[in-house]
């Protein structure tokens, strides 16, 4: 094999170029704190990192949805708790008003308090969230759930239950209809026929019965109060069940996110101690290659001729 000066120069230059490239790559890794600077460095790892980032992005989206639903459920819970408290007070007033010892004037005074409580209930039924959406209007969130009709407030929402994704193949209802919480009652007429009577119609007729000292209306209203309270209690139980589901799903997302981040870190995060050690070794290797090349480049076959 013919050994020429050109061959020696080419090999020396190639060794220095390789060492410089490796050193530059290590320096780039250290500056970014990543094992992979360019996808071409490790295509298989780069693809895995991209997939993991995509899954993490979905988990973040699910977490945002969870937080939004939780805020809404918290508002519903607070509203329904206040509704229940007001209904309990209304029933107390109704029982007091039905006492035969009260005068007409006493009952009128109680009816004034009850009317104020009824107005508060209507306000609660039309509660809005921080975005101005009505909580109990079904999917018609931009309009009040209950609007005054010819004689009584009527439900103007719909029965649509909207859902949002809170996990892979997992979704949850994000709204509640007004009739789920502010239920109608079943009333029988003198002929024994049954008909549904709206939440606020039942209350308004009770208020009117107390004001007019109508014992029949008062007794009927007191009986229907149990149905109204039961409807609110069931709605509270449904909210509590949804909140428990959210808490469980939140734990699942936290655990999934932690596992994904751990896996992602093992693929892309740089081990600084190892990288610094490798860079120092590479710098010494480059310095040695440069020193050797400098000495070899000064040699000539004539140096060995006498």
C-alpha positions as CSV (number, residue, x, y, z in Angstrom):
1,X,0.0,0.0,0.0
2,X,1.4,3.4,-1.0
3,X,1.6,5.8,1.9
4,X,1.7,9.4,0.7
5,X,1.7,12.8,2.4
6,X,-1.7,13.4,1.0
7,X,-3.1,10.3,2.6
8,X,-1.7,11.2,5.9
9,X,-3.1,14.7,5.6
10,X,-6.6,13.4,4.6
11,X,-6.7,10.9,7.5
12,X,-5.6,13.5,10.0
13,X,-8.2,16.1,8.7
14,X,-10.9,13.4,8.8
15,X,-10.1,12.5,12.4
16,X,-10.2,16.2,13.5
17,X,-13.4,16.8,11.6
18,X,-15.1,13.8,13.3
19,X,-13.9,14.9,16.7
20,X,-15.0,18.5,16.1
21,X,-18.5,17.3,15.0
22,X,-18.9,15.1,18.1
23,X,-17.7,18.0,20.3
24,X,-20.2,20.4,18.6
25,X,-23.0,18.0,19.1
26,X,-22.2,17.6,22.8
27,X,-22.0,21.4,23.2
28,X,-25.4,21.7,21.5
29,X,-26.9,19.1,23.7
30,X,-25.6,20.8,26.8
31,X,-26.9,24.2,25.7
32,X,-30.4,22.8,25.1
33,X,-30.4,20.2,27.9
34,X,-31.7,17.6,25.4
35,X,-30.3,14.3,24.2
36,X,-31.6,14.9,20.7
37,X,-30.9,18.2,19.1
38,X,-32.1,17.3,15.6
39,X,-34.6,14.5,14.7
40,X,-32.0,13.0,12.4
41,X,-29.8,12.3,15.4
42,X,-32.1,9.5,16.5
43,X,-35.2,9.1,14.4
44,X,-36.8,6.4,16.5
45,X,-36.4,8.4,19.7
46,X,-37.6,11.6,18.0
47,X,-40.8,9.8,16.8
48,X,-41.4,8.4,20.3
49,X,-40.9,11.9,21.9
50,X,-43.4,13.4,19.4
51,X,-46.0,10.7,20.3
52,X,-45.5,11.3,24.0
53,X,-45.9,15.1,23.6
54,X,-49.1,14.5,21.7
55,X,-50.5,12.3,24.5
56,X,-49.4,14.9,27.1
57,X,-51.2,17.6,25.1
58,X,-54.4,15.6,25.2
59,X,-54.0,15.1,29.0
60,X,-53.6,18.9,29.4
61,X,-56.8,19.4,27.4
62,X,-58.6,16.9,29.6
63,X,-57.4,18.6,32.7
64,X,-58.7,22.0,31.4
65,X,-62.1,20.4,30.7
66,X,-62.1,18.9,34.2
67,X,-61.4,22.2,35.8
68,X,-64.2,23.9,33.8
69,X,-66.7,21.2,34.7
70,X,-65.6,21.3,38.4
71,X,-66.2,25.0,38.6
72,X,-69.6,24.6,37.1
73,X,-70.5,21.7,39.4
74,X,-69.3,23.8,42.4
75,X,-71.7,26.6,41.3
76,X,-74.5,24.1,40.9
77,X,-73.9,22.6,44.4
78,X,-73.9,26.1,46.0
79,X,-77.0,27.1,44.2
80,X,-78.9,23.9,45.1
81,X,-77.8,24.1,48.7
82,X,-79.2,27.6,48.9
83,X,-82.4,26.4,47.1
84,X,-82.9,23.6,49.7
85,X,-82.4,26.0,52.6
86,X,-85.0,28.4,51.2
87,X,-87.5,25.6,50.6
88,X,-87.1,24.4,54.2
89,X,-87.8,27.9,55.4
90,X,-90.8,28.2,53.1
91,X,-92.2,24.9,54.5
92,X,-91.7,26.2,58.0
93,X,-93.7,29.3,57.2
94,X,-96.4,27.3,55.5
95,X,-96.8,25.0,58.5
96,X,-96.9,28.1,60.8
97,X,-99.5,29.8,58.5
98,X,-101.7,26.7,58.5
99,X,-102.1,27.0,62.3
100,X,-105.8,27.8,63.0
101,X,-104.8,30.3,65.7
102,X,-103.3,32.8,63.2
103,X,-105.3,35.7,62.1
104,X,-105.8,36.9,58.5
105,X,-103.3,39.7,59.1
106,X,-100.7,37.3,60.5
107,X,-101.0,35.1,57.4
108,X,-100.7,38.1,55.1
109,X,-97.5,39.1,56.9
110,X,-96.1,35.5,56.5
111,X,-97.1,35.6,52.8
112,X,-95.0,38.7,52.3
113,X,-91.9,36.9,53.7
114,X,-92.7,33.8,51.6
115,X,-93.1,35.9,48.4
116,X,-89.6,37.3,49.1
117,X,-88.2,33.8,49.5
118,X,-90.0,32.7,46.3
119,X,-88.3,35.6,44.4
120,X,-85.0,34.5,45.7
121,X,-85.7,31.0,44.4
122,X,-86.4,32.3,41.0
123,X,-83.1,34.2,41.0
124,X,-81.3,31.0,42.0
125,X,-83.0,29.1,39.2
126,X,-81.6,31.7,36.8
127,X,-78.1,31.6,38.2
128,X,-75.3,32.3,35.7
129,X,-71.7,31.2,35.7
130,X,-68.6,33.4,35.3
131,X,-69.1,33.3,31.5
132,X,-72.7,34.6,31.8
133,X,-74.2,31.2,30.9
134,X,-77.4,30.0,32.7
135,X,-76.7,26.9,34.8
136,X,-80.1,25.3,34.6
137,X,-81.2,26.1,31.0
138,X,-80.1,22.9,29.3
139,X,-78.2,23.8,26.1
140,X,-79.9,27.2,25.8
141,X,-77.3,28.7,28.1
142,X,-77.7,32.3,26.7
143,X,-81.3,32.8,27.9
144,X,-82.8,32.6,31.4
145,X,-84.0,29.1,32.4
146,X,-87.3,30.4,33.9
147,X,-89.3,33.3,32.5
148,X,-92.6,34.7,33.7
149,X,-95.5,33.3,31.7
150,X,-99.1,34.3,31.7
151,X,-99.5,33.5,35.4
152,X,-96.4,31.7,36.6
153,X,-92.7,31.4,35.7
154,X,-92.2,28.8,33.0
155,X,-89.2,26.7,32.1
156,X,-87.7,28.1,28.8
157,X,-84.7,25.9,28.5
158,X,-84.5,22.4,26.9
159,X,-83.7,18.9,28.0
160,X,-80.3,18.6,26.2
161,X,-77.4,17.4,28.3
162,X,-74.1,18.4,26.8
163,X,-70.9,16.4,27.4
164,X,-67.2,17.1,27.3
165,X,-64.3,14.6,27.1
166,X,-62.3,14.2,30.3
167,X,-60.2,11.2,29.2
168,X,-59.7,8.7,26.5
169,X,-63.2,7.3,25.8
170,X,-64.5,9.1,29.0
171,X,-66.9,12.0,29.0
172,X,-69.2,13.7,31.5
173,X,-72.3,15.9,31.5
174,X,-71.4,19.5,31.7
175,X,-74.9,21.0,32.2
176,X,-78.1,20.3,34.1
177,X,-81.6,21.0,33.0
178,X,-83.9,23.2,35.1
179,X,-86.5,20.4,35.4
180,X,-83.9,18.1,36.9
181,X,-83.6,20.4,39.9
182,X,-86.7,22.5,40.0
183,X,-89.1,19.6,39.4
184,X,-92.8,19.6,38.7
185,X,-95.2,17.9,41.1
186,X,-98.1,15.6,40.2
187,X,-101.4,16.9,41.4
188,X,-104.8,15.2,41.3
189,X,-108.0,17.2,40.6
190,X,-111.5,16.6,42.1
191,X,-112.2,13.9,39.5
192,X,-109.0,12.0,40.3
193,X,-107.2,13.0,37.1
194,X,-103.5,13.8,37.5
195,X,-101.6,16.6,35.9
196,X,-98.1,18.0,36.2
197,X,-97.7,21.4,38.0
198,X,-94.6,23.5,37.6
199,X,-92.2,24.2,40.5
200,X,-93.0,27.9,40.7
201,X,-96.7,27.4,40.1
202,X,-96.9,25.2,43.1
203,X,-95.0,27.9,45.2
204,X,-97.1,30.8,43.9
205,X,-100.3,29.0,44.7
206,X,-99.1,28.3,48.2
207,X,-98.2,31.9,48.7
208,X,-101.7,32.9,47.4
209,X,-103.3,30.3,49.7
210,X,-101.5,31.7,52.8
211,X,-102.4,35.3,51.8
212,X,-106.1,34.4,51.4
213,X,-106.1,32.0,54.4
214,X,-107.2,29.2,52.1
215,X,-106.6,26.1,54.2
216,X,-107.1,23.7,51.3
217,X,-104.4,25.5,49.2
218,X,-102.1,25.7,52.3
219,X,-102.4,22.0,53.1
220,X,-101.9,21.0,49.5
221,X,-98.9,23.3,49.2
222,X,-97.3,21.9,52.4
223,X,-97.7,18.4,50.9
224,X,-96.1,19.4,47.6
225,X,-93.2,21.1,49.4
226,X,-91.9,17.6,50.2
227,X,-91.8,16.7,46.5
228,X,-90.0,20.0,45.6
229,X,-87.4,19.4,48.4
230,X,-87.0,15.8,47.2
231,X,-86.3,17.0,43.7
232,X,-83.6,19.4,44.8
233,X,-82.1,16.7,47.1
234,X,-81.9,14.3,44.1
235,X,-80.2,17.0,42.0
236,X,-77.7,17.6,44.8
237,X,-76.9,13.9,44.9
238,X,-76.4,13.9,41.1
239,X,-74.0,16.8,41.5
240,X,-72.1,15.0,44.2
241,X,-71.8,11.9,42.1
242,X,-70.4,13.9,39.2
243,X,-68.0,15.6,41.5
244,X,-66.7,12.3,42.8
245,X,-66.3,11.1,39.2
246,X,-64.3,14.2,38.5
247,X,-62.0,13.7,41.5
248,X,-61.3,10.1,40.4
249,X,-60.6,11.1,36.8
250,X,-58.4,13.9,38.0
251,X,-56.3,11.3,39.9
252,X,-56.1,9.2,36.8
253,X,-54.9,12.1,34.7
254,X,-52.3,13.1,37.3
255,X,-50.9,9.6,37.4
256,X,-51.0,9.3,33.6
257,X,-49.3,12.6,33.2
258,X,-46.6,11.7,35.7
259,X,-45.8,8.4,33.9
260,X,-45.7,10.2,30.5
261,X,-43.4,12.9,31.8
262,X,-41.1,10.3,33.4
263,X,-40.9,8.4,30.1
264,X,-40.4,11.6,28.1
265,X,-37.7,12.7,30.4
266,X,-35.8,9.5,30.0
267,X,-35.9,9.9,26.2
268,X,-35.1,13.6,25.8
269,X,-33.6,15.0,29.0
270,X,-29.8,15.2,29.1
271,X,-27.7,13.6,31.8
272,X,-25.5,16.7,32.4
273,X,-22.8,14.9,34.4
274,X,-22.3,12.2,31.7
275,X,-22.5,14.9,28.9
276,X,-19.8,17.1,30.6
277,X,-17.6,14.1,31.1
278,X,-18.0,13.1,27.4
279,X,-17.3,16.6,26.3
280,X,-14.1,16.8,28.3
281,X,-13.0,13.5,26.8
282,X,-13.9,14.7,23.3
283,X,-11.9,17.9,23.8
284,X,-8.8,16.0,24.9
285,X,-9.3,13.7,21.9
286,X,-9.5,16.7,19.6
287,X,-6.5,18.3,21.1
288,X,-4.5,15.1,20.7
289,X,-5.6,14.7,17.1
290,X,-4.6,18.3,16.4
291,X,-1.3,17.9,18.1
292,X,-0.6,14.6,16.2
293,X,-1.6,16.2,12.9
294,X,0.7,19.2,13.5
295,X,3.6,16.9,14.0
296,X,2.8,14.5,11.2
297,X,2.3,17.3,8.8
298,X,5.9,18.5,9.4
299,X,7.4,15.0,8.5
300,X,8.9,14.3,5.1
301,X,10.5,11.2,3.7
302,X,13.6,13.3,3.1
303,X,14.0,13.5,6.9
304,X,15.0,9.8,6.8
305,X,17.5,10.2,4.0
306,X,21.2,10.7,4.9
